[in-house]
Amino acid sequence: MTQKYPRGLYYLFVTEMWERFSFYGISAVLILYLTKKLGLSINEAGLASGAYMAFTFMTPILGGFVADKILGLRYSVTIGGVFILAGNVILACGEGLLYVFIGLTCVALGTGYLKSTVSVMVGKLYKEGDTHRDSGYTLFYMGINVGALLAGLLMGEVAIRYGWTRGFYLSSGGMLLGLIAFRLGYKHYNNEADGFQRENLFKRLLGVPNLAWIIAGTIGVGALMIYLFYHSQQTKITITFLSMAIVAGIFLMGLFCKEKKERNSIFAILIIIVAAICFQSYFKQMYNSVTLFVDCDFDRVLFGVPLAASFFGLVPNSLSVILLAGMFTWLWARLADKGKNPSIPMKIVLALCFAVASAALLAWVANGIALSSVKVSAWWIVLAIVILTFGELHILPMGLSAVSTLAPKRYASLLMGSWFLCNSLGGYFSGFFTSLVNVDKSRVQDVSYTASAYFGLYWKCAVGLAIVAVMMLGITPLVKKLMR
């Protein structure tokens, strides 16, 4: 057990668990907070929620670069945790869009410093070629879902009972515990691979120390985020062009690599990222359209207990991952020992098929509600999310493992940050698609009307994901060749 799971993995597990408790705690209540408390329309709230997800997963690309070149892994995680804690405290300090946008910006900046680097640290715990790396990442991924489960159980209930901002005090406490756990595990990490050199902080670029560039860049990016939160139409344009630039940059990075092995690895990572973007665009509907769909059109009672709509955006998925991750951890490790572990591209195809089944089920249920004008059992939502979770376990931890394995050492954190690009774009597109659900505020109590609107969304998701699955199946041999 000790050989398969290094001790440092458990500290990183706890750190990531509490950081994700903070992130998903915000995600669980954000769109409801914006619509119910602050009075935003679904269009406005969907775009704001999508922008938040985009920023929190796009900044790790920059944070990964800074970690590689200047800060090293441990300092990056620590600085990121402090920013996330500050963001949660700001959200808790008062109500209003100003508090919301500044708080979300701090969380996004902190995630940039923390997210890609803590994932790279997991990979550094294993020797190159260790076949148990996949099972280690699956266990690490389970920590993410423990945090999400706790957030789903607690955040919504605290928000309803004690006020929306009180929930953010709870997520603040979670991030504080995560920082403490990370610091306690310092001696158990692979510190030889940390990458920090003090002289790099004060090395001058254009006559200015790198430390000053980091401070100025963090302030500048933060100011830009706040501006974009207030100007959602410009956010769409900015994220679209920035995303295209990042994808093109990764492609050019691979194209100009002199070594064929590095070039093929980068191209394989890029294909996996694009497929994951499509998956995430539907997967992250759990925190946007699914939450609103449940709030309008479902009888939110399980085992006789009435539940908040935010419960369904987190708990069924997180609990399924916790229950199933052990099985998949055992399965991948057992198949790896026998040399029969399915290729990562094939696992991604299966993940997309599960997503198609989930979206089609939600579309079918929504159509039934629209025709009958009667709310249905929330067990249908639970079933759709469990099906989607099977897909999640076939793609998201495998993507982490693939990037950790394939990325050239000199670009390790940068490409890990690029992996989180799929979360960024998927998160934004999920919010964007939610904003396209045209529901008049005066008719949100009309069950047939709202269900009909969500039917259109989920049916289109099912068709689109089916097309992507077929395309990915067609190029699977190419991806396997690139990864060889």
C-alpha positions in Angstrom: 0.0 0.0 0.0 2.8 2.4 0.9 4.7 1.6 -2.3 1.6 2.1 -4.5 0.4 5.3 -2.8 3.2 7.5 -1.5 2.6 9.3 1.8 2.7 12.7 0.1 -0.3 11.7 -1.9 -2.6 11.8 1.2 -1.6 15.4 2.0 -2.2 16.5 -1.5 -5.5 14.6 -1.4 -6.6 16.6 1.6 -5.4 19.9 0.2 -7.3 19.3 -3.1 -10.3 18.1 -1.2 -10.7 21.3 0.8 -9.8 23.5 -2.2 -12.5 21.8 -4.2 -14.9 22.2 -1.3 -14.4 25.9 -1.6 -14.7 25.9 -5.4 -17.7 23.7 -5.7 -19.3 25.3 -2.7 -19.4 28.6 -4.6 -20.4 26.8 -7.8 -23.3 25.0 -6.1 -25.1 28.3 -5.0 -23.8 30.9 -7.5 -26.4 30.8 -10.2 -29.2 30.6 -7.6 -27.7 33.4 -5.6 -27.5 35.6 -8.7 -31.0 34.8 -9.9 -33.0 34.5 -6.6 -31.1 37.0 -4.4 -29.6 39.5 -6.7 -32.4 39.4 -9.3 -30.3 38.7 -12.5 -32.0 37.0 -15.4 -31.0 33.4 -16.5 -29.2 34.9 -19.4 -27.1 37.3 -17.2 -26.6 34.7 -14.4 -25.6 32.0 -16.9 -23.0 34.2 -18.6 -21.5 35.3 -15.2 -21.4 31.7 -13.9 -19.8 30.5 -17.2 -17.2 33.3 -17.0 -16.3 32.3 -13.4 -15.7 28.7 -14.5 -13.7 29.9 -17.5 -11.5 32.2 -15.5 -10.9 29.6 -12.7 -9.7 27.0 -15.2 -7.9 29.3 -17.7 -5.6 31.0 -15.2 -3.7 27.7 -14.4 -2.1 28.0 -17.8 -0.4 31.2 -16.7 0.1 29.9 -13.2 1.7 26.8 -14.5 4.2 28.9 -16.6 5.1 31.0 -13.5 5.5 27.9 -11.4 7.8 26.3 -14.0 10.0 29.4 -14.5 10.0 31.2 -11.2 8.0 30.2 -8.1 8.3 26.4 -8.1 5.5 24.1 -7.1 5.1 24.5 -3.3 5.2 28.3 -3.3 2.7 28.4 -6.1 0.2 26.2 -4.3 0.6 28.2 -1.1 0.1 31.6 -2.8 -2.9 30.2 -4.7 -4.5 29.0 -1.5 -4.2 32.4 0.1 -5.9 34.1 -2.8 -8.7 31.6 -2.8 -9.2 32.1 0.9 -9.3 35.9 0.4 -11.9 35.5 -2.3 -14.2 33.5 -0.2 -13.9 36.0 2.7 -14.8 38.9 0.3 -17.9 36.9 -0.9 -18.9 36.5 2.7 -18.4 40.2 3.6 -21.4 41.6 1.8 -24.1 41.2 -0.8 -24.0 42.8 -4.3 -22.3 42.4 -7.6 -19.2 44.3 -6.6 -18.5 41.8 -3.8 -19.4 38.9 -6.0 -17.1 39.9 -8.9 -14.1 40.8 -6.7 -14.5 37.6 -4.7 -14.8 35.4 -7.8 -11.8 37.2 -9.3 -9.6 36.4 -6.3 -10.7 32.7 -6.4 -9.9 32.5 -10.1 -6.4 34.1 -9.5 -5.7 31.7 -6.7 -6.8 28.7 -8.7 -4.4 29.8 -11.4 -1.5 29.5 -9.0 -2.7 26.3 -7.3 -4.6 24.0 -9.6 -2.1 22.8 -12.2 0.8 22.8 -9.8 -0.8 20.5 -7.1 -1.7 18.1 -9.9 1.9 18.1 -11.2 3.1 17.4 -7.6 1.0 14.2 -7.6 2.8 13.0 -10.7 6.2 13.9 -9.2 5.5 11.4 -6.4 5.9 8.5 -8.9 8.9 7.3 -10.8 8.9 7.6 -14.5 7.2 4.5 -16.1 5.3 3.5 -12.9 2.1 1.7 -14.1 0.3 2.7 -10.9 0.2 6.3 -11.8 -3.3 6.0 -13.2 -4.7 4.5 -10.0 -2.9 7.2 -8.0 -4.5 10.0 -10.0 -7.9 8.2 -9.7 -7.5 8.2 -5.9 -6.5 11.9 -6.0 -9.5 12.6 -8.1 -11.7 11.0 -5.5 -10.5 13.6 -3.1 -11.9 16.3 -5.4 -15.3 14.6 -5.2 -15.2 14.2 -1.4 -14.8 18.0 -1.3 -17.6 18.4 -3.8 -19.9 16.1 -1.8 -19.4 18.0 1.4 -20.1 21.3 -0.4 -23.3 19.9 -1.9 -24.5 18.6 1.5 -23.7 21.8 3.4 -23.5 24.9 1.2 -27.1 25.0 0.0 -28.6 24.2 3.4 -26.5 26.9 5.1 -27.4 29.4 2.4 -31.2 28.7 2.8 -31.2 28.6 6.6 -28.7 31.3 7.5 -28.4 33.5 4.5 -26.5 33.3 1.2 -23.3 35.0 2.3 -23.0 32.7 5.4 -22.3 29.8 3.1 -19.1 31.6 1.9 -17.8 31.7 5.5 -18.1 27.9 5.4 -16.1 27.6 2.2 -13.5 30.0 3.6 -13.0 27.6 6.5 -12.5 24.8 4.1 -9.8 26.5 2.2 -8.0 27.4 5.5 -8.0 23.7 6.4 -6.6 22.9 2.9 -3.7 25.3 3.4 -2.8 23.8 6.8 -2.8 20.3 5.4 -0.6 21.3 2.5 2.0 22.9 4.8 2.0 19.8 7.1 2.9 17.6 4.2 6.0 19.6 3.0 8.6 16.9 3.9 6.7 14.2 2.1 6.6 15.7 -1.4 9.3 15.2 -4.1 11.0 18.5 -3.1 14.0 17.8 -5.4 11.6 18.3 -8.3 10.0 21.5 -6.9 11.9 23.8 -9.3 12.2 26.9 -7.0 15.4 28.9 -7.1 15.5 32.1 -5.1 17.7 33.9 -7.7 14.9 33.5 -10.3 12.6 35.8 -8.2 15.1 38.7 -8.6 16.3 38.0 -12.0 15.6 41.0 -14.2 13.5 41.0 -17.4 13.7 44.4 -19.3 15.3 45.8 -16.2 12.5 44.8 -13.8 12.7 41.9 -11.3 10.6 38.8 -12.0 8.8 39.3 -8.7 7.6 42.7 -9.7 6.3 41.3 -13.0 4.4 38.6 -11.1 2.8 41.2 -8.8 1.9 43.6 -11.7 0.6 40.7 -13.9 -1.6 39.4 -11.1 -3.1 42.8 -10.5 -3.6 43.4 -14.2 -5.3 40.0 -14.9 -7.5 40.5 -11.9 -8.6 44.0 -13.1 -9.3 42.6 -16.5 -11.5 39.8 -15.0 -13.6 42.3 -13.0 -14.1 44.4 -16.1 -15.2 41.3 -18.1 -17.6 40.2 -15.4 -19.4 43.5 -15.8 -19.3 43.3 -19.6 -20.6 39.8 -20.5 -20.7 40.4 -24.3 -17.0 41.4 -24.4 -16.3 38.3 -22.2 -17.6 36.1 -25.0 -15.4 37.7 -27.5 -12.3 37.7 -25.2 -12.7 34.1 -24.1 -13.2 32.9 -27.7 -10.1 34.6 -29.1 -8.0 33.8 -26.1 -9.0 30.2 -26.2 -8.2 30.0 -29.9 -4.8 31.6 -29.2 -4.0 29.1 -26.5 -5.0 26.1 -28.7 -2.9 27.6 -31.5 0.0 28.2 -29.1 0.0 24.5 -28.0 -0.1 23.4 -31.6 2.8 25.6 -32.6 4.7 24.5 -29.5 4.4 20.9 -30.8 5.0 21.9 -34.4 8.4 23.5 -33.6 9.6 20.8 -31.2 12.8 19.4 -32.7 12.3 15.9 -31.1 9.6 13.8 -32.7 8.7 12.2 -29.4 8.0 15.6 -27.8 6.1 16.8 -30.8 3.8 13.8 -31.0 3.1 13.9 -27.2 2.0 17.6 -27.4 -0.3 16.9 -30.4 -1.8 13.9 -28.5 -2.4 16.2 -25.5 -4.1 18.8 -27.7 -6.5 16.2 -29.2 -7.4 14.9 -25.7 -8.0 18.5 -24.6 -10.4 19.2 -27.5 -12.4 16.1 -26.8 -12.6 16.9 -23.1 -13.9 20.4 -23.9 -16.9 18.9 -25.6 -17.5 16.5 -22.6 -17.2 19.3 -20.1 -19.6 21.6 -22.0 -22.3 19.2 -21.0 -20.8 17.9 -17.7 -20.7 21.3 -16.1 -24.4 21.9 -16.9 -24.8 20.3 -13.4 -23.9 23.7 -11.9 -25.9 25.8 -14.3 -28.9 24.5 -16.3 -29.4 21.3 -14.3 -29.7 23.3 -11.1 -32.2 25.7 -12.6 -34.1 22.7 -14.2 -34.4 20.9 -10.9 -35.5 24.1 -9.1 -38.4 24.6 -11.6 -39.6 21.2 -12.7 -38.8 18.5 -10.1 -40.2 17.3 -6.8 -37.0 17.8 -4.8 -37.6 15.1 -2.3 -35.4 12.0 -1.7 -36.3 9.4 0.9 -38.9 11.8 2.3 -36.4 14.6 2.8 -36.9 17.9 1.0 -33.7 19.1 -0.5 -32.2 22.3 -2.0 -31.8 22.5 -5.8 -28.0 23.0 -5.3 -27.9 19.5 -3.7 -28.5 17.8 -7.0 -25.7 19.7 -8.8 -23.1 18.2 -6.5 -24.1 15.3 -4.3 -25.3 12.6 -6.7 -22.1 13.1 -8.9 -19.7 13.3 -6.0 -21.2 10.4 -4.1 -21.1 8.3 -7.3 -17.4 9.1 -7.8 -16.6 8.2 -4.2 -18.4 4.9 -4.5 -17.1 4.0 -8.0 -13.6 5.5 -7.9 -12.3 2.6 -5.7 -13.7 0.1 -8.3 -12.0 2.0 -11.2 -8.8 2.4 -9.2 -8.7 -1.3 -8.7 -9.7 -2.1 -12.3 -7.1 0.2 -14.0 -4.3 -1.1 -11.7 -5.3 -4.7 -12.3 -5.6 -4.3 -16.0 -2.2 -2.5 -16.1 -0.6 -5.3 -14.2 -1.9 -7.7 -16.9 -1.0 -5.4 -19.8 -4.7 -5.1 -20.8 -5.5 -1.5 -19.7 -7.6 0.1 -22.4 -6.0 3.0 -24.2 -6.8 6.5 -23.0 -8.3 7.5 -26.4 -10.7 4.5 -26.1 -11.7 5.5 -22.6 -12.5 9.0 -23.9 -14.8 7.5 -26.6 -16.7 5.6 -23.9 -16.9 8.7 -21.8 -18.6 10.6 -24.6 -21.1 7.8 -25.1 -22.1 7.9 -21.4 -22.6 11.7 -21.8 -24.8 11.1 -24.8 -27.0 8.7 -22.8 -27.2 11.2 -19.9 -28.2 14.1 -22.1 -30.8 12.0 -24.0 -32.3 10.8 -20.7 -32.7 14.4 -19.5 -34.2 15.4 -22.9 -36.7 12.6 -22.6 -37.7 13.5 -19.1 -38.0 17.2 -19.9 -40.3 16.3 -22.9 -42.5 14.2 -20.6 -42.8 17.0 -18.1 -43.7 19.5 -20.9 -46.5 17.2 -22.1 -47.9 16.4 -18.7 -47.4 19.7 -16.9 -46.5 17.7 -13.8 -43.3 17.8 -11.8 -41.5 14.4 -11.6 -39.3 12.6 -9.1 -35.8 13.9 -8.6 -34.6 10.3 -9.0 -34.5 10.9 -12.7 -31.9 13.6 -12.2 -29.9 11.3 -9.9 -30.0 8.6 -12.6 -28.9 11.0 -15.4 -26.0 12.2 -13.2 -24.9 8.7 -12.2 -24.7 7.8 -15.9 -22.7 10.9 -16.6 -20.3 10.0 -13.7 -19.4 6.8 -15.5 -18.2 9.0 -18.4 -16.4 11.4 -16.0 -14.3 8.5 -14.6 -13.4 7.5 -18.1 -12.0 10.9 -19.1 -11.1 13.4 -16.4 -8.6 11.4 -14.2 -7.3 9.8 -17.4 -6.6 13.2 -18.9 -4.7 14.2 -15.8 -2.6 11.0 -16.0 -2.0 11.4 -19.8 -0.7 15.0 -19.5 1.5 14.0 -16.5 2.9 11.1 -18.5 3.2 12.7 -22.0 4.2 16.3 -21.2 7.9 17.0 -21.9 9.6 17.8 -18.5 10.4 21.4 -19.5 6.7 22.1 -20.2 5.1 20.0 -17.5 3.2 22.7 -15.5 2.4 24.7 -18.6 0.8 21.7 -20.3 -1.0 20.6 -17.1 -2.4 24.2 -17.1 -3.4 23.6 -20.7 -5.3 20.5 -19.6 -7.4 22.7 -17.4 -8.2 24.7 -20.5 -10.8 22.0 -21.2 -12.4 22.8 -17.9 -12.2 26.5 -18.7 -13.9 26.3 -22.1 -16.3 23.6 -21.0 -17.3 25.7 -18.0 -17.9 28.8 -20.1 -19.8 27.0 -22.8 -22.0 25.3 -20.1 -22.9 28.8 -18.8 -23.3 30.1 -22.4 -25.7 27.3 -23.3 -27.6 27.9 -20.1 -28.0 31.6 -21.1 -29.6 30.5 -24.4 -32.5 28.9 -22.5 -35.1 31.6 -23.0 -37.3 31.6 -19.9 -39.4 34.6 -19.1 -39.1 35.6 -15.4 -42.9 35.9 -15.2 -43.3 32.3 -16.2 -40.8 30.4 -14.2 -43.6 28.7 -12.3 -45.1 27.3 -15.5 -43.8 23.7 -15.4 -44.7 22.9 -19.0 -43.1 26.1 -20.3 -39.8 25.7 -18.5 -39.5 22.0 -19.2 -40.0 22.6 -22.9 -37.1 25.1 -22.9 -34.8 22.6 -21.2 -35.8 19.8 -23.6 -34.4 21.8 -26.5 -31.1 22.3 -24.7 -30.5 18.7 -23.7 -31.6 17.2 -27.0 -29.1 19.4 -28.8 -26.4 18.4 -26.3 -27.1 14.7 -27.0 -26.9 15.1 -30.8 -23.7 17.2 -30.6 -21.9 14.8 -28.2 -22.9 11.8 -30.4 -21.1 13.4 -33.4 -18.0 14.1 -31.3 -17.9 10.5 -30.1 -18.0 9.1 -33.6 -15.2 11.5 -34.7 -13.1 10.5 -31.7 -13.5 6.9 -32.4 -12.4 7.5 -36.0 -9.1 9.1 -34.9 -8.4 6.8 -32.0 -5.7 4.9 -33.9 -3.9 8.2 -34.7 -4.0 9.3 -31.1 -2.6 6.0 -29.9 0.2 6.3 -32.4 1.0 9.8 -31.2 1.1 8.6 -27.6 3.3 5.6 -28.3 
